[in-house]
Amino acid sequence: MQPNHQKLLDRAFEFFAEIEDLTPGRELEQRLNRDYGPGNPYYEDFCRLIRHGIENQEGWVATDEIDGSKYRRSRICSPTDASRYFSITTVYMESQDAYRGQYHAHPYGEINCVVQLDPTAELMGMSGWQGAGWTSPGPGTHHYPEVRGGAIIALFFLPAGRISYKAKPGAPQPISI
């Protein structure tokens, strides 16, 4: 395992100890952006370690191509006791125009740290376009991941590692997104 991969895991495990009892959704997204956004040591460490991993091609950040080199992902940690049963995945997306990835659902929600590789890159969350900071779709939500304005890494944490690719576009969203 690369040293930066281990450093990211260690830092994420510390972060999970602080947020493990919080439920993904709009309120958590607002709290993360307010209390853990750019300038916060967790956010800055996550960004630094992810950027280092991708720029130096360490082989653990978004290595598996989904749609060529512009859309890749890697699971870097499965749910374990040490991770408080969150999985950790990195997704690389790059496009100047809006680009959509695979439609999916979050059975238990998602916590997503947006790591900009280009300062103009944005990720579409349930609350709209997001540059540096966090998105946190609530339980049962579903969407296309979308990027515009350059390259980002979505460093996302899934409770119990749950994600579903069986979701259908156009299905109703839960009351709380």
Order of alpha helices (4+ residues) and beta strands (2+ residues): alpha-alpha-alpha-beta-beta-beta-beta-beta-beta-beta-beta-beta-beta-beta-beta
